[in-house]
Amino acid sequence: MDVGAAQFPYPWRRGKVLHLVRHGQAMHNVEGDKNREALLSQDLFDAQLSPLGLQQVGHLRRDVHARGLLDRIELVITSPLSRAMQTAVGVFGSDRHPKVMAVDLCRDRLGVRPCDMRRKVSDYRSRFPTIDFSMMDGEDDKLWNPDIRESMEELAARGARFLKWLWTRPEKEIVVVSHGIVLQNILINIPRNDCNPLCKRFEHCELRSVVIMDQSIMGTDSPSLCSGHHHQEDTVLKQGSFELISLADFIK
């Protein structure tokens, strides 16, 4: 399907398509389901994908290719934790496109749990040579604190900073590969978002597609989230089951 500006019900230059993806099942998910105390184990430092997680990545890659999504995506942004980068490269990696960039702002909840601590950037560069690490905040992980867990308020604030940064990007169709609680927080904490089933917990390797718009072009005071079925069936909203999110107040 052609998703050019002519099909879109609002000026394309004032909106972006985001494809939000949770990483595949990782080893800390497996061990944490058995015993939550296992999440404090150093053995789960920067947890890798499990065998099932690798299968999930393969399934999503086939789906992405079958839908022609890879030909439309301009940028893939990933959390700089191994499980997210394995998912990003495994699903969207290509010799031609799109660019994959690691960004600290969309990483998992910080602190206490070793599974959420990242490695040195130099280690990642050797393991993931196709990923751009130029946006990373230094060689070592200075954000993770062994004694203090990031609060939900701090996580929400970080998600807000990430969305503001994302809005400044020139690309119009972007993938974000991150973590369930981060993606859920981004959707829940969008201003004037009355929420809906879109905000429920992400499954592993689940992809949800949304359109973010500048509400000033819409001429309406409608809620931030409205179902794509309100628009014509032959629009871009059909292909990815998009939801409409208005961010006029958010991006000022």
KEGU-824527 format. One record per residue (C-alpha): residue number from 0; residue in three letters; x, y, z. Coordinates in steps of 0.02 Angstrom, whole numbers, plus 50000, padded with zeros to 5 digits. Each point is the difference from the previous one (the first is absolute). Layout:
R	NUM	ALA	X	Y	Z
...
END
This chain:
R	0	MET	50000	50000	50000
R	1	ASP	50061	50173	49957
R	2	VAL	49999	50108	50156
R	3	GLY	50040	50165	49918
R	4	ALA	49933	50166	50059
R	5	ALA	49855	49994	49876
R	6	GLN	49920	49858	50100
R	7	PHE	50020	50077	50170
R	8	PRO	49850	50100	50068
R	9	TYR	50112	50137	50075
R	10	PRO	50157	50090	49938
R	11	TRP	50136	49867	50009
R	12	ARG	50133	50127	50045
R	13	ARG	49913	50026	50168
R	14	GLY	49995	49818	50052
R	15	LYS	50102	49842	50022
R	16	VAL	49964	49815	49995
R	17	LEU	50076	49906	50147
R	18	HIS	50015	49812	50006
R	19	LEU	50024	49952	50183
R	20	VAL	50080	49830	50031
R	21	ARG	50037	49910	50163
R	22	HIS	50157	49892	49997
R	23	GLY	49985	49811	49989
R	24	GLN	49997	49893	50156
R	25	ALA	50166	50014	50092
R	26	MET	50081	49890	50132
R	27	HIS	49952	50117	50142
R	28	ASN	49818	49980	49949
R	29	VAL	50018	49811	50011
R	30	GLU	50087	50002	50169
R	31	GLY	49893	50140	50070
R	32	ASP	49841	49903	49964
R	33	LYS	50068	49861	50110
R	34	ASN	50065	50110	50139
R	35	ARG	49998	50191	50005
R	36	GLU	50157	49999	50109
R	37	ALA	50095	49930	49852
R	38	LEU	49992	50172	49920
R	39	LEU	50131	50056	50126
R	40	SER	50126	49871	49939
R	41	GLN	50160	50057	49915
R	42	ASP	49982	49847	49888
R	43	LEU	49862	50096	49909
R	44	PHE	50106	50155	49966
R	45	ASP	49938	50080	49838
R	46	ALA	49888	49849	49969
R	47	GLN	50005	49922	49826
R	48	LEU	49854	49931	49901
R	49	SER	49942	49826	50046
R	50	PRO	49980	49863	49868
R	51	LEU	49815	50042	49994
R	52	GLY	50042	50184	49983
R	53	LEU	50108	49963	49848
R	54	GLN	49854	49905	49923
R	55	GLN	49885	50147	50034
R	56	VAL	50122	50115	49911
R	57	GLY	50000	49885	49849
R	58	HIS	49810	49998	49994
R	59	LEU	49988	50190	50010
R	60	ARG	50132	50022	49865
R	61	ARG	49899	49891	49882
R	62	ASP	49843	50099	50038
R	63	VAL	50089	50167	49974
R	64	HIS	50067	49942	49832
R	65	ALA	49831	49929	49947
R	66	ARG	49915	50167	50037
R	67	GLY	50131	50098	49903
R	68	LEU	50035	50100	50158
R	69	LEU	50188	49995	49979
R	70	ASP	49989	50099	49839
R	71	ARG	49911	50144	50089
R	72	ILE	50098	50017	50161
R	73	GLU	50128	50141	50001
R	74	LEU	50078	49972	50172
R	75	VAL	50007	49869	50137
R	76	ILE	50032	50063	50176
R	77	THR	50046	49870	50130
R	78	SER	50035	49990	50184
R	79	PRO	50186	49968	50027
R	80	LEU	49970	49838	50097
R	81	SER	50047	49838	49914
R	82	ARG	49825	49926	49995
R	83	ALA	49932	50153	49911
R	84	MET	50145	50014	49878
R	85	GLN	49990	49815	49959
R	86	THR	49816	50029	49960
R	87	ALA	50030	50158	49899
R	88	VAL	50137	49924	49892
R	89	GLY	49913	49831	49988
R	90	VAL	49835	50074	49941
R	91	PHE	50049	50157	49905
R	92	GLY	50184	49974	49956
R	93	SER	50039	50016	49815
R	94	ASP	50149	50032	49888
R	95	ARG	49906	50146	49919
R	96	HIS	49892	50080	50133
R	97	PRO	49942	50060	50121
R	98	LYS	50127	50078	50117
R	99	VAL	49998	49929	50178
R	100	MET	50046	50121	50141
R	101	ALA	50021	49963	50187
R	102	VAL	49926	50131	50118
R	103	ASP	50013	49997	50190
R	104	LEU	49835	50091	50026
R	105	CYS	49898	49847	49949
R	106	ARG	50092	49869	50103
R	107	ASP	49918	49897	50138
R	108	ARG	49963	50062	50175
R	109	LEU	50165	50048	50082
R	110	GLY	50086	49937	50155
R	111	VAL	50020	49852	50120
R	112	ARG	49968	49858	49877
R	113	PRO	50158	49946	49905
R	114	CYS	49894	49944	49853
R	115	ASP	49964	50184	49966
R	116	MET	50181	50058	50003
R	117	ARG	50086	50025	49833
R	118	ARG	50175	49952	49946
R	119	LYS	50138	50115	49941
R	120	VAL	49962	50080	49833
R	121	SER	50162	49929	49928
R	122	ASP	49938	49824	50043
R	123	TYR	49837	50034	49910
R	124	ARG	50086	50071	49848
R	125	SER	50093	49836	49975
R	126	ARG	49841	49897	50026
R	127	PHE	49883	50111	49899
R	128	PRO	50107	50082	49865
R	129	THR	49850	50060	49899
R	130	ILE	49927	50103	50143
R	131	ASP	50037	50186	50018
R	132	PHE	50055	50040	50179
R	133	SER	50036	50184	49973
R	134	MET	49853	50051	50111
R	135	MET	50063	49903	50151
R	136	ASP	50047	50093	50158
R	137	GLY	50179	49941	50021
R	138	GLU	50093	49835	50000
R	139	ASP	49940	49939	50170
R	140	ASP	49825	49987	50072
R	141	LYS	49987	50151	50115
R	142	LEU	49810	49994	50009
R	143	TRP	49981	49833	50090
R	144	ASN	50010	50008	50190
R	145	PRO	50025	49837	50097
R	146	ASP	49906	50067	50152
R	147	ILE	49857	50106	49929
R	148	ARG	49861	49944	49884
R	149	GLU	49933	50131	49880
R	150	SER	49828	50057	50059
R	151	MET	49849	49991	49886
R	152	GLU	49993	50190	50001
R	153	GLU	50180	50009	49942
R	154	LEU	49966	49869	49867
R	155	ALA	49850	50099	49937
R	156	ALA	50106	50159	49992
R	157	ARG	50134	49908	49902
R	158	GLY	49868	49936	49879
R	159	ALA	49940	50179	49976
R	160	ARG	50177	50058	49959
R	161	PHE	50016	49856	49877
R	162	LEU	49839	50048	49910
R	163	LYS	50053	50183	49990
R	164	TRP	50166	49947	49924
R	165	LEU	49912	49880	49882
R	166	TRP	49888	50140	49936
R	167	THR	50154	50099	49946
R	168	ARG	50062	49859	49888
R	169	PRO	49980	50030	49812
R	170	GLU	49941	49822	49965
R	171	LYS	49813	49971	49979
R	172	GLU	49988	49812	50030
R	173	ILE	50100	49935	50147
R	174	VAL	50015	49838	50098
R	175	VAL	50033	50004	50188
R	176	VAL	50063	49836	50074
R	177	SER	49991	50012	50188
R	178	HIS	49929	49920	50157
R	179	GLY	49821	49965	50052
R	180	ILE	49992	50120	50145
R	181	VAL	50084	50139	49901
R	182	LEU	49885	49984	49849
R	183	GLN	49846	49988	50110
R	184	ASN	50056	50154	50096
R	185	ILE	50027	50099	49841
R	186	LEU	49821	49965	49945
R	187	ILE	49920	50025	50170
R	188	ASN	50087	50164	50038
R	189	ILE	49965	50090	49836
R	190	PRO	49905	50159	50048
R	191	ARG	49812	49991	49973
R	192	ASN	50014	49814	49966
R	193	ASP	49842	49923	50072
R	194	CYS	50080	49831	49966
R	195	ASN	49918	49846	49925
R	196	PRO	50052	49819	49964
R	197	LEU	50153	50072	49911
R	198	CYS	50074	50034	50172
R	199	LYS	49992	49823	50066
R	200	ARG	50159	49905	50038
R	201	PHE	50105	49952	49847
R	202	GLU	50034	49817	49964
R	203	HIS	50175	49948	49949
R	204	CYS	50037	50048	49820
R	205	GLU	49831	50085	49984
R	206	LEU	49991	50144	49877
R	207	ARG	49874	50141	50019
R	208	SER	49992	50140	49873
R	209	VAL	49942	50176	50041
R	210	VAL	49993	50167	49913
R	211	ILE	50052	50152	50100
R	212	MET	49931	50165	49938
R	213	ASP	50008	50184	50040
R	214	GLN	49821	50030	50059
R	215	SER	50002	50180	49939
R	216	ILE	49973	49937	49822
R	217	MET	49849	49893	50044
R	218	GLY	49877	50137	50044
R	219	THR	49926	49897	50141
R	220	ASP	50006	49979	50187
R	221	SER	49979	49812	49986
R	222	PRO	50092	49886	50122
R	223	SER	50184	49962	49966
R	224	LEU	49962	49821	49954
R	225	CYS	49867	49951	49874
R	226	SER	49978	49840	49906
R	227	GLY	50062	49986	49821
R	228	HIS	49830	49933	49946
R	229	HIS	49935	50179	50004
R	230	HIS	50094	50030	49837
R	231	GLN	49975	49931	49826
R	232	GLU	50050	49819	49979
R	233	ASP	50122	50038	49858
R	234	THR	50107	50119	50102
R	235	VAL	50168	49963	50081
R	236	LEU	49905	49964	50161
R	237	LYS	49939	49833	49932
R	238	GLN	50169	49921	49969
R	239	GLY	50069	50009	50176
R	240	SER	49842	50019	50106
R	241	PHE	50062	50172	50045
R	242	GLU	49932	50105	50142
R	243	LEU	50003	50190	49993
R	244	ILE	50095	50092	50136
R	245	SER	49997	50190	50006
R	246	LEU	50149	50088	50077
R	247	ALA	49976	50186	49968
R	248	ASP	50017	50050	50182
R	249	PHE	50136	49872	50030
R	250	ILE	50123	50062	49869
R	251	LYS	49992	50186	50037
END
